[in-house]
């Protein structure tokens, strides 16, 4: 694990060094990579430096939907945060977190696609049909992500065996 500075002055210096390294790496300087790799030991740094692709897609969808409307942008961002917290629950596994991200992204994409269809005026039959097929594909991905999350949660539950005569409840290991 990388040792990150604790004092504000050290944090500022470290942040400046990090941004310089990032800029050098983005400009193609291979020599910056060994120093950057210490930051890659911290998962939040990996996400901050571009590893959180699901969030990038989500932010791009929100940006596209809201344009210059900062209220819309804030409301959609907050809605996705609320959904993510509700779906993930208090202690999600890494797989649950991945599926929750997928569900939230699919939800956003589905509803924005439907909104575009509803708001479009003067669409030809071919354009309306294309939009409806796009909605159907979004819906299919959304439901598949929900089903996958439900499945892994169901598989994670212990199987119980009830013995009524002996008044026993036994945990039975699930065999894959």
ZADO-1210 file (C-alpha; in nm, 4 decimals, padded with zeros to 6 digits):
<atoms>
<atom x="00.0000" y="00.0000" z="00.0000" code="UNK" pos="1"/>
<atom x="00.1363" y="00.3429" z="-00.0877" code="UNK" pos="2"/>
<atom x="00.2101" y="00.5745" z="00.2015" code="UNK" pos="3"/>
<atom x="00.0052" y="00.8846" z="00.1414" code="UNK" pos="4"/>
<atom x="00.0888" y="01.2037" z="00.3343" code="UNK" pos="5"/>
<atom x="-00.1258" y="01.3010" z="00.6304" code="UNK" pos="6"/>
<atom x="-00.0449" y="01.6714" z="00.6774" code="UNK" pos="7"/>
<atom x="-00.2146" y="01.9306" z="00.4519" code="UNK" pos="8"/>
<atom x="00.1157" y="02.0796" z="00.3297" code="UNK" pos="9"/>
<atom x="00.2447" y="01.7323" z="00.2428" code="UNK" pos="10"/>
<atom x="-00.0849" y="01.6534" z="00.0727" code="UNK" pos="11"/>
<atom x="-00.0552" y="01.9654" z="-00.1461" code="UNK" pos="12"/>
<atom x="00.3022" y="01.8782" z="-00.2402" code="UNK" pos="13"/>
<atom x="00.2070" y="01.5173" z="-00.3103" code="UNK" pos="14"/>
<atom x="-00.0945" y="01.6273" z="-00.5164" code="UNK" pos="15"/>
<atom x="00.1264" y="01.8589" z="-00.7225" code="UNK" pos="16"/>
<atom x="00.3779" y="01.5788" z="-00.7758" code="UNK" pos="17"/>
<atom x="00.0941" y="01.3450" z="-00.8754" code="UNK" pos="18"/>
<atom x="-00.0571" y="01.5908" z="-01.1230" code="UNK" pos="19"/>
<atom x="00.2886" y="01.6506" z="-01.2748" code="UNK" pos="20"/>
<atom x="00.3403" y="01.2758" z="-01.3118" code="UNK" pos="21"/>
<atom x="-00.0053" y="01.2301" z="-01.4633" code="UNK" pos="22"/>
<atom x="00.0572" y="01.5085" z="-01.7131" code="UNK" pos="23"/>
<atom x="00.3939" y="01.3595" z="-01.8104" code="UNK" pos="24"/>
<atom x="00.2379" y="01.0147" z="-01.8569" code="UNK" pos="25"/>
<atom x="-00.0489" y="01.1590" z="-02.0637" code="UNK" pos="26"/>
<atom x="00.2104" y="01.3314" z="-02.2806" code="UNK" pos="27"/>
<atom x="00.3747" y="00.9938" z="-02.3461" code="UNK" pos="28"/>
<atom x="00.6638" y="01.0031" z="-02.0966" code="UNK" pos="29"/>
<atom x="00.7256" y="00.6375" z="-02.0025" code="UNK" pos="30"/>
<atom x="00.9665" y="00.7471" z="-01.7290" code="UNK" pos="31"/>
<atom x="00.6703" y="00.8785" z="-01.5249" code="UNK" pos="32"/>
<atom x="00.5095" y="00.5346" z="-01.4943" code="UNK" pos="33"/>
<atom x="00.7326" y="00.3791" z="-01.2243" code="UNK" pos="34"/>
<atom x="00.6576" y="00.6698" z="-00.9913" code="UNK" pos="35"/>
<atom x="00.2859" y="00.6536" z="-01.0738" code="UNK" pos="36"/>
<atom x="00.2651" y="00.2837" z="-00.9934" code="UNK" pos="37"/>
<atom x="00.2912" y="00.3539" z="-00.6194" code="UNK" pos="38"/>
<atom x="-00.0421" y="00.5372" z="-00.6485" code="UNK" pos="39"/>
<atom x="-00.1930" y="00.2392" z="-00.8297" code="UNK" pos="40"/>
<atom x="-00.1667" y="00.0454" z="-00.5025" code="UNK" pos="41"/>
<atom x="-00.4520" y="00.2587" z="-00.3639" code="UNK" pos="42"/>
<atom x="-00.7855" y="00.1628" z="-00.5280" code="UNK" pos="43"/>
<atom x="-00.9316" y="00.5127" z="-00.4909" code="UNK" pos="44"/>
<atom x="-00.6305" y="00.6551" z="-00.6775" code="UNK" pos="45"/>
<atom x="-00.6841" y="00.4061" z="-00.9594" code="UNK" pos="46"/>
<atom x="-01.0471" y="00.5191" z="-00.9836" code="UNK" pos="47"/>
<atom x="-00.9489" y="00.8869" z="-00.9677" code="UNK" pos="48"/>
<atom x="-00.6906" y="00.8426" z="-01.2432" code="UNK" pos="49"/>
<atom x="-00.9413" y="00.6955" z="-01.4869" code="UNK" pos="50"/>
<atom x="-01.0115" y="00.3418" z="-01.3727" code="UNK" pos="51"/>
<atom x="-01.3760" y="00.4068" z="-01.2808" code="UNK" pos="52"/>
<atom x="-01.5153" y="00.3560" z="-01.6311" code="UNK" pos="53"/>
<atom x="-01.8724" y="00.2940" z="-01.5131" code="UNK" pos="54"/>
<atom x="-01.8751" y="00.6332" z="-01.3411" code="UNK" pos="55"/>
<atom x="-01.7242" y="00.7978" z="-01.6496" code="UNK" pos="56"/>
<atom x="-02.0052" y="00.6565" z="-01.8638" code="UNK" pos="57"/>
<atom x="-02.2636" y="00.7616" z="-01.6066" code="UNK" pos="58"/>
<atom x="-02.1246" y="01.1160" z="-01.5907" code="UNK" pos="59"/>
<atom x="-02.1168" y="01.1354" z="-01.9721" code="UNK" pos="60"/>
<atom x="-02.4819" y="01.0287" z="-01.9923" code="UNK" pos="61"/>
<atom x="-02.5766" y="01.2853" z="-01.7275" code="UNK" pos="62"/>
<atom x="-02.3774" y="01.5574" z="-01.9059" code="UNK" pos="63"/>
<atom x="-02.5445" y="01.4747" z="-02.2363" code="UNK" pos="64"/>
<atom x="-02.8909" y="01.4719" z="-02.0794" code="UNK" pos="65"/>
<atom x="-02.8536" y="01.7895" z="-01.8775" code="UNK" pos="66"/>
<atom x="-02.6467" y="02.0103" z="-02.1050" code="UNK" pos="67"/>
<atom x="-02.6029" y="02.3453" z="-01.9305" code="UNK" pos="68"/>
<atom x="-02.8824" y="02.2788" z="-01.6793" code="UNK" pos="69"/>
<atom x="-02.6910" y="02.2446" z="-01.3515" code="UNK" pos="70"/>
<atom x="-03.0080" y="02.1571" z="-01.1567" code="UNK" pos="71"/>
<atom x="-03.0803" y="01.8639" z="-01.3867" code="UNK" pos="72"/>
<atom x="-02.7171" y="01.7533" z="-01.3620" code="UNK" pos="73"/>
<atom x="-02.7235" y="01.7663" z="-00.9822" code="UNK" pos="74"/>
<atom x="-03.0594" y="01.5891" z="-00.9536" code="UNK" pos="75"/>
<atom x="-02.9558" y="01.3060" z="-01.1874" code="UNK" pos="76"/>
<atom x="-02.6235" y="01.2679" z="-01.0070" code="UNK" pos="77"/>
<atom x="-02.7983" y="01.2512" z="-00.6716" code="UNK" pos="78"/>
<atom x="-03.0603" y="01.0071" z="-00.8043" code="UNK" pos="79"/>
<atom x="-02.7885" y="00.7675" z="-00.9225" code="UNK" pos="80"/>
<atom x="-02.6094" y="00.7966" z="-00.5865" code="UNK" pos="81"/>
<atom x="-02.9341" y="00.7133" z="-00.4022" code="UNK" pos="82"/>
<atom x="-03.0042" y="00.4172" z="-00.6321" code="UNK" pos="83"/>
<atom x="-02.6494" y="00.2872" z="-00.5916" code="UNK" pos="84"/>
<atom x="-02.6719" y="00.3050" z="-00.2105" code="UNK" pos="85"/>
<atom x="-03.0150" y="00.1385" z="-00.2010" code="UNK" pos="86"/>
<atom x="-02.9186" y="-00.1416" z="-00.4397" code="UNK" pos="87"/>
<atom x="-02.5751" y="-00.2078" z="-00.2909" code="UNK" pos="88"/>
<atom x="-02.6882" y="-00.2253" z="00.0683" code="UNK" pos="89"/>
<atom x="-02.4582" y="-00.1914" z="00.3681" code="UNK" pos="90"/>
<atom x="-02.1834" y="-00.4438" z="00.2805" code="UNK" pos="91"/>
<atom x="-02.1794" y="-00.5234" z="-00.0909" code="UNK" pos="92"/>
<atom x="-01.9313" y="-00.7722" z="-00.2310" code="UNK" pos="93"/>
<atom x="-01.7067" y="-00.6590" z="-00.5182" code="UNK" pos="94"/>
<atom x="-01.9310" y="-00.8465" z="-00.7632" code="UNK" pos="95"/>
<atom x="-02.2418" y="-00.6808" z="-00.6201" code="UNK" pos="96"/>
<atom x="-02.0770" y="-00.3384" z="-00.6577" code="UNK" pos="97"/>
<atom x="-01.9995" y="-00.4111" z="-01.0236" code="UNK" pos="98"/>
<atom x="-02.3561" y="-00.5226" z="-01.0925" code="UNK" pos="99"/>
<atom x="-02.5050" y="-00.2269" z="-00.9060" code="UNK" pos="100"/>
<atom x="-02.2934" y="00.0072" z="-01.1211" code="UNK" pos="101"/>
<atom x="-02.4244" y="-00.1745" z="-01.4282" code="UNK" pos="102"/>
<atom x="-02.7854" y="-00.1517" z="-01.3130" code="UNK" pos="103"/>
<atom x="-02.7572" y="00.2219" z="-01.2435" code="UNK" pos="104"/>
<atom x="-02.5918" y="00.2891" z="-01.5803" code="UNK" pos="105"/>
<atom x="-02.8506" y="00.0791" z="-01.7634" code="UNK" pos="106"/>
<atom x="-03.1349" y="00.2518" z="-01.5774" code="UNK" pos="107"/>
<atom x="-03.0003" y="00.5912" z="-01.6753" code="UNK" pos="108"/>
<atom x="-02.9423" y="00.4917" z="-02.0371" code="UNK" pos="109"/>
<atom x="-03.2882" y="00.3311" z="-02.0678" code="UNK" pos="110"/>
<atom x="-03.4739" y="00.6306" z="-01.9321" code="UNK" pos="111"/>
<atom x="-03.2736" y="00.8835" z="-02.1318" code="UNK" pos="112"/>
<atom x="-03.3402" y="00.6825" z="-02.4485" code="UNK" pos="113"/>
<atom x="-03.7113" y="00.6766" z="-02.3692" code="UNK" pos="114"/>
<atom x="-03.7042" y="01.0495" z="-02.2941" code="UNK" pos="115"/>
<atom x="-03.5448" y="01.1219" z="-02.6330" code="UNK" pos="116"/>
<atom x="-03.8214" y="00.9259" z="-02.8053" code="UNK" pos="117"/>
<atom x="-04.0951" y="01.1042" z="-02.6127" code="UNK" pos="118"/>
<atom x="-03.9422" y="01.4473" z="-02.6763" code="UNK" pos="119"/>
<atom x="-03.8770" y="01.3921" z="-03.0450" code="UNK" pos="120"/>
<atom x="-04.1151" y="01.5622" z="-03.2817" code="UNK" pos="121"/>
<atom x="-04.1644" y="01.4953" z="-03.6481" code="UNK" pos="122"/>
<atom x="-03.9899" y="01.1588" z="-03.6418" code="UNK" pos="123"/>
<atom x="-04.0373" y="00.9338" z="-03.9389" code="UNK" pos="124"/>
<atom x="-04.1696" y="00.5831" z="-03.8888" code="UNK" pos="125"/>
<atom x="-03.8180" y="00.4497" z="-03.9479" code="UNK" pos="126"/>
<atom x="-03.6716" y="00.6829" z="-03.6820" code="UNK" pos="127"/>
<atom x="-03.9442" y="00.5939" z="-03.4322" code="UNK" pos="128"/>
<atom x="-03.8875" y="00.2230" z="-03.5017" code="UNK" pos="129"/>
<atom x="-03.5127" y="00.2651" z="-03.4529" code="UNK" pos="130"/>
<atom x="-03.5749" y="00.4454" z="-03.1226" code="UNK" pos="131"/>
<atom x="-03.8129" y="00.1748" z="-03.0046" code="UNK" pos="132"/>
<atom x="-03.5589" y="-00.0982" z="-03.0866" code="UNK" pos="133"/>
<atom x="-03.2944" y="00.0997" z="-02.8956" code="UNK" pos="134"/>
<atom x="-03.5295" y="00.1180" z="-02.5956" code="UNK" pos="135"/>
<atom x="-03.5915" y="-00.2565" z="-02.6189" code="UNK" pos="136"/>
<atom x="-03.2151" y="-00.3279" z="-02.6173" code="UNK" pos="137"/>
<atom x="-03.1636" y="-00.0939" z="-02.3195" code="UNK" pos="138"/>
<atom x="-03.4498" y="-00.2650" z="-02.1358" code="UNK" pos="139"/>
<atom x="-03.2995" y="-00.6073" z="-02.2052" code="UNK" pos="140"/>
<atom x="-02.9595" y="-00.5049" z="-02.0663" code="UNK" pos="141"/>
<atom x="-03.1223" y="-00.3398" z="-01.7638" code="UNK" pos="142"/>
<atom x="-03.3281" y="-00.6475" z="-01.6765" code="UNK" pos="143"/>
<atom x="-03.0304" y="-00.8787" z="-01.7341" code="UNK" pos="144"/>
<atom x="-02.8218" y="-00.6765" z="-01.4868" code="UNK" pos="145"/>
<atom x="-03.1025" y="-00.6859" z="-01.2295" code="UNK" pos="146"/>
<atom x="-03.1413" y="-01.0619" z="-01.2773" code="UNK" pos="147"/>
<atom x="-02.7652" y="-01.1157" z="-01.2385" code="UNK" pos="148"/>
<atom x="-02.7615" y="-00.9226" z="-00.9099" code="UNK" pos="149"/>
<atom x="-03.0617" y="-01.1181" z="-00.7803" code="UNK" pos="150"/>
<atom x="-02.8982" y="-01.4449" z="-00.8834" code="UNK" pos="151"/>
<atom x="-02.5677" y="-01.3828" z="-00.7067" code="UNK" pos="152"/>
<atom x="-02.7504" y="-01.2712" z="-00.3948" code="UNK" pos="153"/>
<atom x="-02.9692" y="-01.5806" z="-00.4021" code="UNK" pos="154"/>
<atom x="-02.6646" y="-01.8038" z="-00.4494" code="UNK" pos="155"/>
<atom x="-02.4927" y="-01.6380" z="-00.1545" code="UNK" pos="156"/>
<atom x="-02.7736" y="-01.7339" z="00.0841" code="UNK" pos="157"/>
<atom x="-02.7267" y="-02.0483" z="00.2898" code="UNK" pos="158"/>
<atom x="-02.9576" y="-02.3385" z="00.2147" code="UNK" pos="159"/>
<atom x="-03.1603" y="-02.4373" z="00.5207" code="UNK" pos="160"/>
<atom x="-03.2895" y="-02.7828" z="00.5922" code="UNK" pos="161"/>
<atom x="-03.5825" y="-02.8029" z="00.8324" code="UNK" pos="162"/>
<atom x="-03.6305" y="-03.1171" z="01.0354" code="UNK" pos="163"/>
<atom x="-03.9716" y="-03.0647" z="01.1890" code="UNK" pos="164"/>
<atom x="-03.9838" y="-03.3929" z="01.3767" code="UNK" pos="165"/>
<atom x="-03.6521" y="-03.3213" z="01.5531" code="UNK" pos="166"/>
<atom x="-03.7187" y="-02.9455" z="01.5709" code="UNK" pos="167"/>
<atom x="-03.3878" y="-02.8676" z="01.3990" code="UNK" pos="168"/>
<atom x="-03.2711" y="-02.6148" z="01.1423" code="UNK" pos="169"/>
<atom x="-02.9533" y="-02.7191" z="00.9628" code="UNK" pos="170"/>
<atom x="-02.7341" y="-02.5105" z="00.7349" code="UNK" pos="171"/>
<atom x="-02.6510" y="-02.7167" z="00.4299" code="UNK" pos="172"/>
<atom x="-02.3537" y="-02.6150" z="00.2159" code="UNK" pos="173"/>
<atom x="-02.4534" y="-02.5307" z="-00.1383" code="UNK" pos="174"/>
<atom x="-02.2841" y="-02.7533" z="-00.3936" code="UNK" pos="175"/>
<atom x="-02.1917" y="-02.5748" z="-00.7161" code="UNK" pos="176"/>
</atoms>
